[in-house]
Amino acid sequence: MLLLELAAARGRVVTREELLRRVWEHRHVDDTRMLDVHVRRLRRKIEDDPSHPGLVLTVRGSGYRTGQ
């Protein structure tokens, strides 16, 4: 679901709160660390070099967006 939400918003910044609501349906909106863990796991699966992501980018202070 996380990847689907990011792909659907291609190139647009998706806020952390937006992702938490859409992917986890309001259940864990206050637990932003959970989102960080899932993004890290997703990057390990899809990025050539997860420490220098090019597909799932962090937008500091806002959320995430897709690259390339």
PyMOL Python script that loads the backbone (N, CA, C, O; Angstrom):
from pymol import cmd

cmd.read_pdbstr("""\
ATOM      1  N   MET A   1       0.813  -1.201   0.000  1.00  0.00           N
ATOM      2  CA  MET A   1       0.000   0.000   0.000  1.00  0.00           C
ATOM      3  C   MET A   1       0.854   1.263   0.000  1.00  0.00           C
ATOM      4  O   MET A   1       0.519   2.230  -0.684  1.00  0.00           O
ATOM      5  N   LEU A   2       1.934   1.273   0.742  1.00  0.00           N
ATOM      6  CA  LEU A   2       2.790   2.449   0.799  1.00  0.00           C
ATOM      7  C   LEU A   2       3.333   2.780  -0.585  1.00  0.00           C
ATOM      8  O   LEU A   2       3.275   3.929  -1.022  1.00  0.00           O
ATOM      9  N   LEU A   3       3.852   1.787  -1.263  1.00  0.00           N
ATOM     10  CA  LEU A   3       4.378   2.010  -2.605  1.00  0.00           C
ATOM     11  C   LEU A   3       3.285   2.471  -3.559  1.00  0.00           C
ATOM     12  O   LEU A   3       3.523   3.345  -4.393  1.00  0.00           O
ATOM     13  N   LEU A   4       2.099   1.900  -3.449  1.00  0.00           N
ATOM     14  CA  LEU A   4       0.983   2.315  -4.306  1.00  0.00           C
ATOM     15  C   LEU A   4       0.617   3.777  -4.087  1.00  0.00           C
ATOM     16  O   LEU A   4       0.363   4.506  -5.046  1.00  0.00           O
ATOM     17  N   GLU A   5       0.589   4.202  -2.848  1.00  0.00           N
ATOM     18  CA  GLU A   5       0.265   5.607  -2.545  1.00  0.00           C
ATOM     19  C   GLU A   5       1.316   6.550  -3.104  1.00  0.00           C
ATOM     20  O   GLU A   5       0.984   7.595  -3.665  1.00  0.00           O
ATOM     21  N   LEU A   6       2.571   6.187  -2.955  1.00  0.00           N
ATOM     22  CA  LEU A   6       3.637   7.033  -3.490  1.00  0.00           C
ATOM     23  C   LEU A   6       3.607   7.062  -5.014  1.00  0.00           C
ATOM     24  O   LEU A   6       3.800   8.115  -5.622  1.00  0.00           O
ATOM     25  N   ALA A   7       3.367   5.917  -5.625  1.00  0.00           N
ATOM     26  CA  ALA A   7       3.311   5.856  -7.085  1.00  0.00           C
ATOM     27  C   ALA A   7       2.123   6.639  -7.632  1.00  0.00           C
ATOM     28  O   ALA A   7       2.228   7.274  -8.681  1.00  0.00           O
ATOM     29  N   ALA A   8       1.011   6.597  -6.940  1.00  0.00           N
ATOM     30  CA  ALA A   8      -0.188   7.323  -7.385  1.00  0.00           C
ATOM     31  C   ALA A   8       0.021   8.832  -7.344  1.00  0.00           C
ATOM     32  O   ALA A   8      -0.623   9.574  -8.086  1.00  0.00           O
ATOM     33  N   ALA A   9       0.913   9.279  -6.483  1.00  0.00           N
ATOM     34  CA  ALA A   9       1.173  10.716  -6.332  1.00  0.00           C
ATOM     35  C   ALA A   9       2.499  11.092  -7.004  1.00  0.00           C
ATOM     36  O   ALA A   9       3.163  12.036  -6.573  1.00  0.00           O
ATOM     37  N   ARG A  10       2.874  10.389  -8.017  1.00  0.00           N
ATOM     38  CA  ARG A  10       4.175  10.541  -8.663  1.00  0.00           C
ATOM     39  C   ARG A  10       4.595  12.006  -8.821  1.00  0.00           C
ATOM     40  O   ARG A  10       3.898  12.814  -9.435  1.00  0.00           O
ATOM     41  N   GLY A  11       5.756  12.316  -8.248  1.00  0.00           N
ATOM     42  CA  GLY A  11       6.316  13.651  -8.364  1.00  0.00           C
ATOM     43  C   GLY A  11       5.762  14.669  -7.379  1.00  0.00           C
ATOM     44  O   GLY A  11       6.345  15.737  -7.197  1.00  0.00           O
ATOM     45  N   ARG A  12       4.650  14.349  -6.748  1.00  0.00           N
ATOM     46  CA  ARG A  12       4.034  15.256  -5.774  1.00  0.00           C
ATOM     47  C   ARG A  12       4.455  14.841  -4.373  1.00  0.00           C
ATOM     48  O   ARG A  12       4.597  13.651  -4.090  1.00  0.00           O
ATOM     49  N   VAL A  13       4.654  15.811  -3.503  1.00  0.00           N
ATOM     50  CA  VAL A  13       5.006  15.498  -2.115  1.00  0.00           C
ATOM     51  C   VAL A  13       3.764  14.968  -1.404  1.00  0.00           C
ATOM     52  O   VAL A  13       2.699  15.583  -1.445  1.00  0.00           O
ATOM     53  N   VAL A  14       3.919  13.831  -0.759  1.00  0.00           N
ATOM     54  CA  VAL A  14       2.852  13.244   0.047  1.00  0.00           C
ATOM     55  C   VAL A  14       3.273  13.417   1.499  1.00  0.00           C
ATOM     56  O   VAL A  14       4.328  12.929   1.906  1.00  0.00           O
ATOM     57  N   THR A  15       2.458  14.105   2.276  1.00  0.00           N
ATOM     58  CA  THR A  15       2.835  14.358   3.663  1.00  0.00           C
ATOM     59  C   THR A  15       2.835  13.067   4.464  1.00  0.00           C
ATOM     60  O   THR A  15       2.191  12.082   4.103  1.00  0.00           O
ATOM     61  N   ARG A  16       3.570  13.103   5.549  1.00  0.00           N
ATOM     62  CA  ARG A  16       3.638  11.948   6.437  1.00  0.00           C
ATOM     63  C   ARG A  16       2.245  11.608   6.958  1.00  0.00           C
ATOM     64  O   ARG A  16       1.855  10.441   6.999  1.00  0.00           O
ATOM     65  N   GLU A  17       1.501  12.634   7.352  1.00  0.00           N
ATOM     66  CA  GLU A  17       0.150  12.422   7.885  1.00  0.00           C
ATOM     67  C   GLU A  17      -0.769  11.799   6.834  1.00  0.00           C
ATOM     68  O   GLU A  17      -1.574  10.920   7.141  1.00  0.00           O
ATOM     69  N   GLU A  18      -0.636  12.263   5.600  1.00  0.00           N
ATOM     70  CA  GLU A  18      -1.431  11.730   4.495  1.00  0.00           C
ATOM     71  C   GLU A  18      -1.139  10.236   4.304  1.00  0.00           C
ATOM     72  O   GLU A  18      -2.059   9.431   4.164  1.00  0.00           O
ATOM     73  N   LEU A  19       0.136   9.881   4.300  1.00  0.00           N
ATOM     74  CA  LEU A  19       0.503   8.471   4.137  1.00  0.00           C
ATOM     75  C   LEU A  19      -0.005   7.628   5.293  1.00  0.00           C
ATOM     76  O   LEU A  19      -0.524   6.530   5.087  1.00  0.00           O
ATOM     77  N   LEU A  20       0.140   8.132   6.496  1.00  0.00           N
ATOM     78  CA  LEU A  20      -0.335   7.375   7.662  1.00  0.00           C
ATOM     79  C   LEU A  20      -1.838   7.147   7.600  1.00  0.00           C
ATOM     80  O   LEU A  20      -2.318   6.060   7.921  1.00  0.00           O
ATOM     81  N   ARG A  21      -2.569   8.152   7.196  1.00  0.00           N
ATOM     82  CA  ARG A  21      -4.038   8.005   7.106  1.00  0.00           C
ATOM     83  C   ARG A  21      -4.428   7.043   5.992  1.00  0.00           C
ATOM     84  O   ARG A  21      -5.284   6.179   6.182  1.00  0.00           O
ATOM     85  N   ARG A  22      -3.805   7.193   4.837  1.00  0.00           N
ATOM     86  CA  ARG A  22      -4.195   6.369   3.682  1.00  0.00           C
ATOM     87  C   ARG A  22      -3.750   4.921   3.800  1.00  0.00           C
ATOM     88  O   ARG A  22      -4.496   4.009   3.442  1.00  0.00           O
ATOM     89  N   VAL A  23      -2.556   4.707   4.294  1.00  0.00           N
ATOM     90  CA  VAL A  23      -2.020   3.344   4.346  1.00  0.00           C
ATOM     91  C   VAL A  23      -2.497   2.595   5.582  1.00  0.00           C
ATOM     92  O   VAL A  23      -2.821   1.409   5.509  1.00  0.00           O
ATOM     93  N   TRP A  24      -2.541   3.288   6.723  1.00  0.00           N
ATOM     94  CA  TRP A  24      -2.910   2.613   7.970  1.00  0.00           C
ATOM     95  C   TRP A  24      -4.280   3.034   8.487  1.00  0.00           C
ATOM     96  O   TRP A  24      -4.637   2.710   9.620  1.00  0.00           O
ATOM     97  N   GLU A  25      -5.042   3.742   7.684  1.00  0.00           N
ATOM     98  CA  GLU A  25      -6.443   4.080   7.972  1.00  0.00           C
ATOM     99  C   GLU A  25      -6.664   4.687   9.353  1.00  0.00           C
ATOM    100  O   GLU A  25      -7.493   4.207  10.125  1.00  0.00           O
ATOM    101  N   HIS A  26      -5.922   5.735   9.653  1.00  0.00           N
ATOM    102  CA  HIS A  26      -6.106   6.511  10.884  1.00  0.00           C
ATOM    103  C   HIS A  26      -5.660   5.794  12.159  1.00  0.00           C
ATOM    104  O   HIS A  26      -5.698   6.394  13.233  1.00  0.00           O
ATOM    105  N   ARG A  27      -5.251   4.567  12.075  1.00  0.00           N
ATOM    106  CA  ARG A  27      -4.948   3.812  13.293  1.00  0.00           C
ATOM    107  C   ARG A  27      -3.679   4.273  13.992  1.00  0.00           C
ATOM    108  O   ARG A  27      -3.600   4.218  15.219  1.00  0.00           O
ATOM    109  N   HIS A  28      -2.695   4.720  13.246  1.00  0.00           N
ATOM    110  CA  HIS A  28      -1.400   5.038  13.843  1.00  0.00           C
ATOM    111  C   HIS A  28      -0.908   6.416  13.411  1.00  0.00           C
ATOM    112  O   HIS A  28       0.290   6.594  13.187  1.00  0.00           O
ATOM    113  N   VAL A  29      -1.775   7.362  13.292  1.00  0.00           N
ATOM    114  CA  VAL A  29      -1.410   8.669  12.766  1.00  0.00           C
ATOM    115  C   VAL A  29      -0.334   9.359  13.599  1.00  0.00           C
ATOM    116  O   VAL A  29       0.458  10.133  13.060  1.00  0.00           O
ATOM    117  N   ASP A  30      -0.292   9.096  14.887  1.00  0.00           N
ATOM    118  CA  ASP A  30       0.706   9.742  15.738  1.00  0.00           C
ATOM    119  C   ASP A  30       2.054   9.032  15.726  1.00  0.00           C
ATOM    120  O   ASP A  30       3.039   9.580  16.221  1.00  0.00           O
ATOM    121  N   ASP A  31       2.114   7.844  15.180  1.00  0.00           N
ATOM    122  CA  ASP A  31       3.338   7.053  15.207  1.00  0.00           C
ATOM    123  C   ASP A  31       4.115   7.234  13.904  1.00  0.00           C
ATOM    124  O   ASP A  31       4.104   6.356  13.041  1.00  0.00           O
ATOM    125  N   THR A  32       4.792   8.381  13.765  1.00  0.00           N
ATOM    126  CA  THR A  32       5.511   8.651  12.522  1.00  0.00           C
ATOM    127  C   THR A  32       6.771   7.804  12.379  1.00  0.00           C
ATOM    128  O   THR A  32       7.251   7.613  11.261  1.00  0.00           O
ATOM    129  N   ARG A  33       7.314   7.296  13.473  1.00  0.00           N
ATOM    130  CA  ARG A  33       8.486   6.423  13.384  1.00  0.00           C
ATOM    131  C   ARG A  33       8.144   5.144  12.622  1.00  0.00           C
ATOM    132  O   ARG A  33       8.983   4.589  11.912  1.00  0.00           O
ATOM    133  N   MET A  34       6.918   4.690  12.776  1.00  0.00           N
ATOM    134  CA  MET A  34       6.486   3.498  12.054  1.00  0.00           C
ATOM    135  C   MET A  34       6.622   3.731  10.545  1.00  0.00           C
ATOM    136  O   MET A  34       7.059   2.843   9.814  1.00  0.00           O
ATOM    137  N   LEU A  35       6.250   4.917  10.088  1.00  0.00           N
ATOM    138  CA  LEU A  35       6.357   5.258   8.675  1.00  0.00           C
ATOM    139  C   LEU A  35       7.822   5.240   8.240  1.00  0.00           C
ATOM    140  O   LEU A  35       8.145   4.725   7.169  1.00  0.00           O
ATOM    141  N   ASP A  36       8.695   5.791   9.052  1.00  0.00           N
ATOM    142  CA  ASP A  36      10.124   5.801   8.730  1.00  0.00           C
ATOM    143  C   ASP A  36      10.659   4.383   8.548  1.00  0.00           C
ATOM    144  O   ASP A  36      11.438   4.120   7.632  1.00  0.00           O
ATOM    145  N   VAL A  37      10.243   3.487   9.411  1.00  0.00           N
ATOM    146  CA  VAL A  37      10.685   2.086   9.330  1.00  0.00           C
ATOM    147  C   VAL A  37      10.203   1.453   8.027  1.00  0.00           C
ATOM    148  O   VAL A  37      10.964   0.756   7.355  1.00  0.00           O
ATOM    149  N   HIS A  38       8.960   1.689   7.673  1.00  0.00           N
ATOM    150  CA  HIS A  38       8.409   1.104   6.451  1.00  0.00           C
ATOM    151  C   HIS A  38       9.061   1.688   5.202  1.00  0.00           C
ATOM    152  O   HIS A  38       9.297   0.966   4.234  1.00  0.00           O
ATOM    153  N   VAL A  39       9.352   2.974   5.213  1.00  0.00           N
ATOM    154  CA  VAL A  39      10.039   3.592   4.078  1.00  0.00           C
ATOM    155  C   VAL A  39      11.446   3.010   3.957  1.00  0.00           C
ATOM    156  O   VAL A  39      11.901   2.719   2.850  1.00  0.00           O
ATOM    157  N   ARG A  40      12.131   2.840   5.071  1.00  0.00           N
ATOM    158  CA  ARG A  40      13.472   2.256   5.054  1.00  0.00           C
ATOM    159  C   ARG A  40      13.428   0.836   4.480  1.00  0.00           C
ATOM    160  O   ARG A  40      14.275   0.473   3.664  1.00  0.00           O
ATOM    161  N   ARG A  41      12.462   0.045   4.896  1.00  0.00           N
ATOM    162  CA  ARG A  41      12.329  -1.327   4.378  1.00  0.00           C
ATOM    163  C   ARG A  41      12.001  -1.333   2.883  1.00  0.00           C
ATOM    164  O   ARG A  41      12.526  -2.152   2.128  1.00  0.00           O
ATOM    165  N   LEU A  42      11.138  -0.422   2.469  1.00  0.00           N
ATOM    166  CA  LEU A  42      10.783  -0.314   1.057  1.00  0.00           C
ATOM    167  C   LEU A  42      12.017   0.057   0.234  1.00  0.00           C
ATOM    168  O   LEU A  42      12.257  -0.520  -0.827  1.00  0.00           O
ATOM    169  N   ARG A  43      12.782   1.001   0.715  1.00  0.00           N
ATOM    170  CA  ARG A  43      13.996   1.406   0.002  1.00  0.00           C
ATOM    171  C   ARG A  43      14.979   0.243  -0.132  1.00  0.00           C
ATOM    172  O   ARG A  43      15.619   0.096  -1.173  1.00  0.00           O
ATOM    173  N   ARG A  44      15.104  -0.578   0.900  1.00  0.00           N
ATOM    174  CA  ARG A  44      16.013  -1.728   0.815  1.00  0.00           C
ATOM    175  C   ARG A  44      15.591  -2.682  -0.296  1.00  0.00           C
ATOM    176  O   ARG A  44      16.430  -3.358  -0.891  1.00  0.00           O
ATOM    177  N   LYS A  45      14.308  -2.733  -0.571  1.00  0.00           N
ATOM    178  CA  LYS A  45      13.803  -3.652  -1.589  1.00  0.00           C
ATOM    179  C   LYS A  45      13.887  -3.088  -3.002  1.00  0.00           C
ATOM    180  O   LYS A  45      14.103  -3.844  -3.949  1.00  0.00           O
ATOM    181  N   ILE A  46      13.722  -1.772  -3.167  1.00  0.00           N
ATOM    182  CA  ILE A  46      13.588  -1.234  -4.530  1.00  0.00           C
ATOM    183  C   ILE A  46      14.740  -0.346  -4.986  1.00  0.00           C
ATOM    184  O   ILE A  46      14.887  -0.107  -6.184  1.00  0.00           O
ATOM    185  N   GLU A  47      15.546   0.142  -4.074  1.00  0.00           N
ATOM    186  CA  GLU A  47      16.632   1.050  -4.444  1.00  0.00           C
ATOM    187  C   GLU A  47      17.912   0.276  -4.763  1.00  0.00           C
ATOM    188  O   GLU A  47      18.194  -0.744  -4.135  1.00  0.00           O
ATOM    189  N   ASP A  48      18.683   0.756  -5.732  1.00  0.00           N
ATOM    190  CA  ASP A  48      19.999   0.173  -6.007  1.00  0.00           C
ATOM    191  C   ASP A  48      20.926   0.408  -4.823  1.00  0.00           C
ATOM    192  O   ASP A  48      21.673  -0.483  -4.419  1.00  0.00           O
ATOM    193  N   ASP A  49      20.869   1.619  -4.272  1.00  0.00           N
ATOM    194  CA  ASP A  49      21.673   1.980  -3.103  1.00  0.00           C
ATOM    195  C   ASP A  49      20.743   2.678  -2.107  1.00  0.00           C
ATOM    196  O   ASP A  49      20.541   3.888  -2.201  1.00  0.00           O
ATOM    197  N   PRO A  50      20.176   1.932  -1.156  1.00  0.00           N
ATOM    198  CA  PRO A  50      19.205   2.511  -0.216  1.00  0.00           C
ATOM    199  C   PRO A  50      19.732   3.703   0.586  1.00  0.00           C
ATOM    200  O   PRO A  50      18.942   4.526   1.050  1.00  0.00           O
ATOM    201  N   SER A  51      21.049   3.808   0.757  1.00  0.00           N
ATOM    202  CA  SER A  51      21.593   4.939   1.507  1.00  0.00           C
ATOM    203  C   SER A  51      21.625   6.219   0.671  1.00  0.00           C
ATOM    204  O   SER A  51      21.811   7.311   1.209  1.00  0.00           O
ATOM    205  N   HIS A  52      21.444   6.085  -0.637  1.00  0.00           N
ATOM    206  CA  HIS A  52      21.350   7.227  -1.551  1.00  0.00           C
ATOM    207  C   HIS A  52      20.144   7.012  -2.466  1.00  0.00           C
ATOM    208  O   HIS A  52      20.306   6.739  -3.656  1.00  0.00           O
ATOM    209  N   PRO A  53      18.942   7.136  -1.914  1.00  0.00           N
ATOM    210  CA  PRO A  53      17.734   6.806  -2.673  1.00  0.00           C
ATOM    211  C   PRO A  53      17.500   7.725  -3.870  1.00  0.00           C
ATOM    212  O   PRO A  53      17.811   8.915  -3.843  1.00  0.00           O
ATOM    213  N   GLY A  54      16.953   7.137  -4.898  1.00  0.00           N
ATOM    214  CA  GLY A  54      16.590   7.904  -6.086  1.00  0.00           C
ATOM    215  C   GLY A  54      15.140   7.702  -6.464  1.00  0.00           C
ATOM    216  O   GLY A  54      14.601   8.439  -7.289  1.00  0.00           O
ATOM    217  N   LEU A  55      14.496   6.696  -5.859  1.00  0.00           N
ATOM    218  CA  LEU A  55      13.106   6.388  -6.193  1.00  0.00           C
ATOM    219  C   LEU A  55      12.126   6.927  -5.160  1.00  0.00           C
ATOM    220  O   LEU A  55      11.094   7.489  -5.526  1.00  0.00           O
ATOM    221  N   VAL A  56      12.428   6.768  -3.891  1.00  0.00           N
ATOM    222  CA  VAL A  56      11.580   7.289  -2.807  1.00  0.00           C
ATOM    223  C   VAL A  56      12.412   8.336  -2.070  1.00  0.00           C
ATOM    224  O   VAL A  56      13.345   8.012  -1.336  1.00  0.00           O
ATOM    225  N   LEU A  57      12.051   9.589  -2.283  1.00  0.00           N
ATOM    226  CA  LEU A  57      12.833  10.699  -1.750  1.00  0.00           C
ATOM    227  C   LEU A  57      12.162  11.326  -0.538  1.00  0.00           C
ATOM    228  O   LEU A  57      10.939  11.462  -0.487  1.00  0.00           O
ATOM    229  N   THR A  58      12.970  11.702   0.421  1.00  0.00           N
ATOM    230  CA  THR A  58      12.477  12.398   1.605  1.00  0.00           C
ATOM    231  C   THR A  58      12.439  13.889   1.304  1.00  0.00           C
ATOM    232  O   THR A  58      13.412  14.455   0.805  1.00  0.00           O
ATOM    233  N   VAL A  59      11.323  14.514   1.608  1.00  0.00           N
ATOM    234  CA  VAL A  59      11.200  15.964   1.503  1.00  0.00           C
ATOM    235  C   VAL A  59      11.189  16.469   2.936  1.00  0.00           C
ATOM    236  O   VAL A  59      10.172  16.399   3.625  1.00  0.00           O
ATOM    237  N   ARG A  60      12.304  16.964   3.362  1.00  0.00           N
ATOM    238  CA  ARG A  60      12.518  17.342   4.757  1.00  0.00           C
ATOM    239  C   ARG A  60      11.417  18.273   5.263  1.00  0.00           C
ATOM    240  O   ARG A  60      11.119  19.300   4.653  1.00  0.00           O
ATOM    241  N   GLY A  61      10.824  17.890   6.390  1.00  0.00           N
ATOM    242  CA  GLY A  61       9.785  18.697   7.011  1.00  0.00           C
ATOM    243  C   GLY A  61       8.404  18.535   6.390  1.00  0.00           C
ATOM    244  O   GLY A  61       7.437  19.135   6.861  1.00  0.00           O
ATOM    245  N   SER A  62       8.303  17.721   5.327  1.00  0.00           N
ATOM    246  CA  SER A  62       7.014  17.555   4.648  1.00  0.00           C
ATOM    247  C   SER A  62       6.570  16.106   4.543  1.00  0.00           C
ATOM    248  O   SER A  62       5.507  15.735   5.041  1.00  0.00           O
ATOM    249  N   GLY A  63       7.390  15.290   3.891  1.00  0.00           N
ATOM    250  CA  GLY A  63       6.977  13.911   3.677  1.00  0.00           C
ATOM    251  C   GLY A  63       7.886  13.229   2.674  1.00  0.00           C
ATOM    252  O   GLY A  63       9.110  13.277   2.795  1.00  0.00           O
ATOM    253  N   TYR A  64       7.278  12.594   1.682  1.00  0.00           N
ATOM    254  CA  TYR A  64       8.014  11.833   0.694  1.00  0.00           C
ATOM    255  C   TYR A  64       7.449  12.094  -0.690  1.00  0.00           C
ATOM    256  O   TYR A  64       6.296  12.498  -0.846  1.00  0.00           O
ATOM    257  N   ARG A  65       8.288  11.854  -1.693  1.00  0.00           N
ATOM    258  CA  ARG A  65       7.843  11.915  -3.079  1.00  0.00           C
ATOM    259  C   ARG A  65       8.652  10.916  -3.879  1.00  0.00           C
ATOM    260  O   ARG A  65       9.712  10.469  -3.442  1.00  0.00           O
ATOM    261  N   THR A  66       8.156  10.573  -5.036  1.00  0.00           N
ATOM    262  CA  THR A  66       8.890   9.658  -5.898  1.00  0.00           C
ATOM    263  C   THR A  66       9.843  10.459  -6.768  1.00  0.00           C
ATOM    264  O   THR A  66       9.574  11.610  -7.112  1.00  0.00           O
ATOM    265  N   GLY A  67      10.931   9.850  -7.109  1.00  0.00           N
ATOM    266  CA  GLY A  67      11.903  10.476  -7.981  1.00  0.00           C
ATOM    267  C   GLY A  67      11.891   9.802  -9.337  1.00  0.00           C
ATOM    268  O   GLY A  67      11.128   8.864  -9.571  1.00  0.00           O
ATOM    269  N   GLN A  68      12.727  10.278 -10.213  1.00  0.00           N
ATOM    270  CA  GLN A  68      12.912   9.734 -11.561  1.00  0.00           C
ATOM    271  C   GLN A  68      11.617   9.523 -12.239  1.00  0.00           C
ATOM    272  O   GLN A  68      11.586   9.070 -13.383  1.00  0.00           O
TER     273      GLN A  68
END
""", "prot")
cmd.dss("prot")
cmd.show_as("cartoon", "prot")
cmd.util.cbc("prot")
cmd.orient("prot")
